[in-house]
């Protein structure tokens, strides 16, 4: 078994892809490929969620970007070396059903994250029920595929097949807009059902059972059983354990959705993990700036970006470490950006996403 922590999300992606190709089975770990030692793109970081907003309709809205009156988050220069798009061209930041937490304006990135997390935690719980699905729609840009949207339905309790619409995950000869199934049996390994939990089976229902104390969540992430991720388990380094814990937080925010109180606690817990930092100079695939928790996964610097006022999850920005200064001696993510020449020569240098929509729905294929 490969002991590279960045392979976690790639393995989940590979399992799903093999199912879509009618070749489900226990797969072997693949080595990273591509220029500059790039790991396979984490297309399905199973389980990541943006903050939740609620509406009293059959399909409960979790995140509704572009709602009239949404407040853009304060941001510095856009990550990637360009200024943030103007208000006339950049989509507004996601809005929330509850206002931002009142109080004095934070003066640093850590204060902005704390305010954002408090705003998320204060939102009403959408009351997702077993048998329902979380629905997410996001833009993905970078890598070998052109900019495109991905839509995914994931079972709240992990007991039903979900679905995904993603041109990268479409079987040959199929309509790229067709829904491909994401089988519940991906949660079965060696014939044994994997119990809900970090890191291999994260569901909305499991997340709802977690403590809302960020210190307790940090400890849970750092002590999770990772014996299937590094072999032999005794070979796991502290750096690997920290990176895998951060990858679990990314999984939650990018795919699954978490109850508001847990989402807020996870934001704070992520910032407490060794080898992370909090910054305000990152933007998502739609040019929206916010406050970001930044870590690394072995080959990339990874930023989880949130609206600095509402705490809404905006997206992910990943940059190949090969184009950045060295990681700090304490594991601190490097600052800086690839040069214009590097960006022009290698589309893999930077990969970004932007969360456009999240809801709780009653069935696969339902979007509203």
C-alpha positions as CSV (number, residue, x, y, z in Angstrom):
1,X,0.0,0.0,0.0
2,X,1.3,3.4,-0.9
3,X,2.2,5.6,2.1
4,X,1.7,9.0,0.4
5,X,-1.0,10.9,2.3
6,X,-2.0,12.8,-0.8
7,X,-3.2,9.5,-2.3
8,X,-6.2,9.4,0.0
9,X,-8.5,11.5,-2.1
10,X,-7.1,10.0,-5.3
11,X,-7.9,6.5,-4.2
12,X,-11.5,7.5,-3.5
13,X,-11.7,9.0,-6.9
14,X,-10.3,5.9,-8.5
15,X,-12.7,3.6,-6.7
16,X,-15.7,5.6,-8.1
17,X,-14.2,5.8,-11.6
18,X,-13.7,2.0,-11.7
19,X,-17.3,1.5,-10.7
20,X,-18.4,3.8,-13.5
21,X,-16.3,1.7,-15.9
22,X,-18.0,-1.5,-14.6
23,X,-14.7,-2.6,-13.1
24,X,-15.4,-2.3,-9.4
25,X,-13.0,-4.3,-7.3
26,X,-10.4,-3.7,-4.8
27,X,-7.9,-1.5,-6.7
28,X,-4.2,-1.0,-6.2
29,X,-2.7,2.4,-5.4
30,X,-1.4,4.3,-8.4
31,X,1.7,6.4,-8.3
32,X,1.2,10.1,-9.1
33,X,1.7,11.1,-12.7
34,X,2.0,14.3,-14.7
35,X,4.5,17.2,-14.8
36,X,6.2,18.4,-11.7
37,X,5.3,15.2,-9.8
38,X,1.6,16.0,-9.7
39,X,-0.7,13.6,-7.8
40,X,-3.9,12.5,-9.6
41,X,-6.4,15.4,-9.2
42,X,-8.6,15.0,-6.2
43,X,-11.9,15.0,-8.1
44,X,-13.9,13.5,-5.4
45,X,-12.6,14.5,-2.0
46,X,-15.5,12.6,-0.5
47,X,-17.0,14.7,2.2
48,X,-16.5,18.3,2.5
49,X,-19.2,20.8,3.3
50,X,-19.9,24.5,3.2
51,X,-21.8,26.2,5.9
52,X,-25.6,25.7,6.0
53,X,-28.4,28.1,5.3
54,X,-32.0,27.0,5.5
55,X,-35.2,27.6,3.6
56,X,-38.6,26.2,4.3
57,X,-39.1,24.2,1.1
58,X,-39.0,20.6,0.2
59,X,-35.4,20.8,-0.9
60,X,-33.7,22.6,2.0
61,X,-31.0,25.0,0.7
62,X,-27.6,24.8,2.3
63,X,-25.8,27.4,0.3
64,X,-27.2,29.8,-2.2
65,X,-24.4,31.9,-3.8
66,X,-25.5,34.9,-5.7
67,X,-28.5,35.8,-3.6
68,X,-29.5,39.4,-4.0
69,X,-27.9,41.6,-1.4
70,X,-25.0,39.2,-0.7
71,X,-22.0,41.0,0.7
72,X,-18.6,40.4,-1.0
73,X,-15.9,39.3,1.5
74,X,-12.9,41.5,2.0
75,X,-9.9,40.1,0.2
76,X,-6.4,41.0,-0.7
77,X,-4.8,40.3,-4.1
78,X,-6.1,37.3,-5.8
79,X,-4.1,34.2,-5.3
80,X,-2.3,33.6,-8.6
81,X,-0.8,37.0,-8.9
82,X,-3.8,39.0,-10.2
83,X,-6.2,41.4,-8.6
84,X,-9.6,40.3,-7.6
85,X,-12.2,40.8,-10.3
86,X,-14.4,43.9,-10.1
87,X,-17.9,43.8,-8.7
88,X,-19.2,44.0,-12.2
89,X,-17.6,40.7,-13.3
90,X,-17.0,38.7,-10.2
91,X,-20.0,36.6,-8.8
92,X,-21.1,37.8,-5.4
93,X,-20.1,35.8,-2.3
94,X,-22.6,33.3,-1.0
95,X,-25.3,34.8,1.2
96,X,-26.6,33.3,4.4
97,X,-30.0,33.1,6.0
98,X,-28.5,34.6,9.2
99,X,-26.4,37.8,9.3
100,X,-22.8,37.9,10.1
101,X,-21.9,37.8,13.8
102,X,-21.9,41.4,15.1
103,X,-18.8,42.8,16.8
104,X,-15.7,44.9,16.2
105,X,-14.0,44.3,12.8
106,X,-11.2,41.7,13.1
107,X,-7.7,43.1,12.5
108,X,-6.0,39.9,11.4
109,X,-6.7,36.7,9.4
110,X,-7.2,34.6,12.6
111,X,-9.8,37.0,13.8
112,X,-11.6,36.9,10.4
113,X,-11.7,33.1,10.5
114,X,-13.0,33.1,14.1
115,X,-15.8,35.5,13.1
116,X,-16.6,33.4,10.0
117,X,-16.8,30.2,12.0
118,X,-19.1,31.8,14.6
119,X,-21.4,33.0,11.8
120,X,-21.6,29.5,10.4
121,X,-22.2,27.9,13.8
122,X,-25.1,30.3,14.5
123,X,-27.1,29.3,11.4
124,X,-30.2,27.1,11.7
125,X,-29.8,23.4,11.3
126,X,-31.4,22.2,8.1
127,X,-32.6,19.0,9.7
128,X,-31.3,16.6,7.0
129,X,-33.0,13.3,7.4
130,X,-31.8,9.7,6.8
131,X,-32.9,8.7,3.3
132,X,-32.2,12.2,1.9
133,X,-29.2,13.4,-0.1
134,X,-26.8,16.4,0.0
135,X,-26.6,18.0,-3.4
136,X,-23.5,20.1,-4.3
137,X,-22.7,22.0,-7.5
138,X,-19.2,23.4,-8.1
139,X,-17.0,24.7,-10.8
140,X,-13.6,23.1,-11.3
141,X,-10.7,24.7,-13.2
142,X,-7.2,23.4,-13.8
143,X,-5.6,20.1,-14.6
144,X,-6.0,18.3,-17.9
145,X,-9.7,19.0,-18.3
146,X,-11.2,22.4,-19.4
147,X,-13.2,24.4,-16.8
148,X,-16.4,22.5,-16.1
149,X,-19.1,22.0,-13.5
150,X,-19.6,19.0,-11.2
151,X,-22.8,18.0,-9.5
152,X,-23.0,15.3,-6.9
153,X,-25.7,13.7,-4.7
154,X,-24.4,11.9,-1.6
155,X,-26.5,9.9,0.8
156,X,-27.1,11.6,4.2
157,X,-26.8,8.3,6.1
158,X,-24.6,6.4,3.6
159,X,-27.1,3.7,2.9
160,X,-28.2,4.5,-0.6
161,X,-26.5,5.0,-4.0
162,X,-25.8,8.6,-4.8
163,X,-25.0,10.1,-8.2
164,X,-22.5,12.4,-9.9
165,X,-22.5,14.4,-13.1
166,X,-18.9,15.2,-14.1
167,X,-17.3,14.9,-17.6
168,X,-14.3,13.4,-16.0
169,X,-16.4,10.6,-14.5
170,X,-18.5,9.7,-17.5
171,X,-18.3,6.3,-19.0
172,X,-17.1,6.1,-22.7
173,X,-20.0,6.7,-25.1
174,X,-22.2,8.2,-22.4
175,X,-23.8,11.6,-22.4
176,X,-21.4,13.8,-20.2
177,X,-24.6,15.2,-18.6
178,X,-25.8,11.7,-17.5
179,X,-26.0,10.9,-13.8
180,X,-23.5,8.1,-12.9
181,X,-24.2,6.2,-9.7
182,X,-21.9,6.4,-6.7
183,X,-22.6,3.1,-5.0
184,X,-23.0,2.6,-1.3
185,X,-20.8,-0.4,-1.5
186,X,-17.8,1.8,-1.9
187,X,-18.0,1.7,1.9
188,X,-17.3,-2.0,1.8
189,X,-13.6,-3.1,1.9
190,X,-12.5,-6.8,1.7
191,X,-16.1,-7.8,2.2
192,X,-16.4,-5.9,5.4
193,X,-18.6,-2.9,5.8
194,X,-16.6,0.1,7.0
195,X,-18.2,1.9,9.9
196,X,-18.9,5.6,9.6
197,X,-16.0,7.8,10.7
198,X,-12.8,9.5,9.7
199,X,-11.1,8.9,7.3
200,X,-12.8,6.3,5.1
201,X,-16.5,6.8,5.6
202,X,-17.6,10.3,6.3
203,X,-21.3,10.9,6.0
204,X,-23.5,13.9,7.0
205,X,-25.1,11.7,9.6
206,X,-21.7,10.8,11.1
207,X,-20.7,14.5,11.1
208,X,-23.9,15.3,13.0
209,X,-22.7,13.1,15.9
210,X,-19.4,14.9,16.3
211,X,-18.5,17.3,19.1
212,X,-18.7,21.0,18.4
213,X,-15.6,21.8,20.5
214,X,-12.8,22.5,18.0
215,X,-10.2,21.2,20.3
216,X,-12.0,17.9,20.6
217,X,-12.5,17.8,16.8
218,X,-8.8,18.4,16.3
219,X,-7.9,15.6,18.6
220,X,-10.4,13.3,16.8
221,X,-8.9,14.1,13.4
222,X,-5.3,13.5,14.7
223,X,-6.1,10.2,16.4
224,X,-8.3,8.6,13.7
225,X,-7.4,5.1,12.6
226,X,-5.3,5.5,9.5
227,X,-4.0,1.9,9.3
228,X,-5.4,1.5,5.8
229,X,-3.7,4.7,4.6
230,X,-0.1,4.1,5.6
231,X,1.5,0.7,5.5
232,X,2.9,-0.3,7.9
233,X,1.0,2.0,10.2
234,X,4.1,2.3,12.4
235,X,5.8,4.0,9.5
236,X,3.4,7.0,9.6
237,X,5.2,10.3,10.4
238,X,3.6,13.1,12.3
239,X,3.7,15.2,9.2
240,X,1.7,12.6,7.3
241,X,-0.8,12.3,10.1
242,X,-1.3,16.1,10.1
243,X,-1.7,16.2,6.3
244,X,-4.2,13.4,6.4
245,X,-6.2,15.1,9.1
246,X,-6.3,18.3,6.9
247,X,-7.4,16.2,3.9
248,X,-10.4,14.9,5.9
249,X,-11.5,18.5,6.6
250,X,-11.2,19.3,2.8
251,X,-13.3,16.2,2.1
252,X,-16.0,17.4,4.4
253,X,-16.2,20.9,3.0
254,X,-15.9,20.0,-0.6
255,X,-18.5,17.2,-0.9
256,X,-20.6,16.1,1.9
257,X,-21.9,19.1,4.0
258,X,-21.9,19.3,7.7
259,X,-24.4,20.6,10.2
260,X,-23.8,24.3,11.0
261,X,-22.3,23.9,14.5
262,X,-20.0,21.1,13.3
263,X,-18.9,23.1,10.2
264,X,-18.0,26.1,12.4
265,X,-16.0,23.9,14.7
266,X,-14.2,22.2,11.8
267,X,-13.1,25.5,10.4
268,X,-11.5,26.3,13.8
269,X,-10.1,22.8,14.2
270,X,-8.4,22.9,10.8
271,X,-6.6,26.1,11.8
272,X,-5.3,24.4,14.9
273,X,-3.8,21.5,13.0
274,X,0.0,21.5,12.9
275,X,1.4,22.6,9.5
276,X,-1.5,25.0,8.7
277,X,-1.8,28.8,8.5
278,X,-4.7,31.3,8.0
279,X,-4.4,33.9,5.2
280,X,-6.6,36.4,3.3
281,X,-4.9,36.4,-0.1
282,X,-6.6,33.3,-1.7
283,X,-9.5,33.3,-4.3
284,X,-11.7,30.6,-5.6
285,X,-12.4,29.6,-9.2
286,X,-15.0,32.4,-9.5
287,X,-12.6,35.1,-8.2
288,X,-14.3,35.4,-4.8
289,X,-11.9,36.3,-2.0
290,X,-12.1,35.3,1.6
291,X,-10.3,34.0,4.6
292,X,-8.5,30.6,4.1
293,X,-7.1,27.8,6.1
294,X,-4.0,26.6,4.2
295,X,-2.2,23.3,4.5
296,X,-0.2,20.9,2.3
297,X,-0.9,17.3,1.1
298,X,2.6,16.2,0.1
299,X,2.6,17.6,-3.4
300,X,0.4,20.7,-3.2
301,X,-0.4,23.7,-1.1
302,X,-4.2,23.5,-0.4
303,X,-6.3,26.5,0.7
304,X,-9.9,26.0,2.0
305,X,-11.5,29.4,1.3
306,X,-14.5,30.8,3.3
307,X,-16.5,34.0,3.1
308,X,-15.0,36.3,5.7
309,X,-18.3,37.6,6.9
310,X,-20.8,34.8,6.5
311,X,-18.4,31.9,6.8
312,X,-19.9,30.3,3.7
313,X,-17.5,27.7,2.1
314,X,-16.3,29.3,-1.2
315,X,-14.0,26.7,-2.7
316,X,-10.5,25.2,-2.9
317,X,-7.3,26.5,-4.4
318,X,-4.4,24.0,-4.9
319,X,-0.9,25.0,-6.1
320,X,1.9,22.5,-6.9
321,X,4.7,22.8,-4.3
322,X,7.2,22.3,-7.1
323,X,6.5,25.9,-8.1
324,X,6.8,27.4,-4.6
325,X,9.5,28.0,-2.0
326,X,10.3,25.2,0.3
327,X,7.8,24.2,3.1
328,X,8.9,25.7,6.4
329,X,10.8,23.6,9.0
330,X,7.7,23.4,11.1
331,X,5.6,22.3,8.1
332,X,4.2,25.8,7.5
333,X,2.8,26.1,4.0
334,X,5.0,28.2,1.7
335,X,3.8,31.6,0.4
336,X,4.1,32.9,-3.1
337,X,2.7,31.9,-6.5
338,X,3.9,30.3,-9.7
339,X,5.3,32.7,-12.3
340,X,3.3,33.7,-15.3
341,X,5.6,31.5,-17.4
342,X,5.0,28.5,-15.2
343,X,1.3,29.0,-15.3
344,X,1.4,29.2,-19.1
345,X,3.5,26.1,-19.5
346,X,1.7,23.9,-17.0
347,X,-2.1,23.9,-16.6
348,X,-1.5,21.6,-13.6
349,X,0.3,24.3,-11.6
350,X,-2.9,25.6,-10.1
351,X,-6.3,24.0,-9.6
352,X,-9.3,25.8,-8.2
353,X,-13.0,25.1,-7.4
354,X,-15.9,27.3,-6.5
355,X,-19.0,26.2,-4.6
356,X,-22.1,27.4,-6.5
357,X,-24.9,25.6,-4.7
358,X,-25.6,23.2,-1.9
359,X,-29.0,21.7,-0.8
360,X,-30.5,18.8,1.0
361,X,-32.8,17.0,-1.5
362,X,-35.1,14.0,-1.4
363,X,-33.7,12.0,-4.4
364,X,-30.7,11.7,-6.8
365,X,-31.2,14.1,-9.7
366,X,-33.1,16.7,-7.7
367,X,-31.5,20.1,-7.8
368,X,-34.2,22.5,-6.5
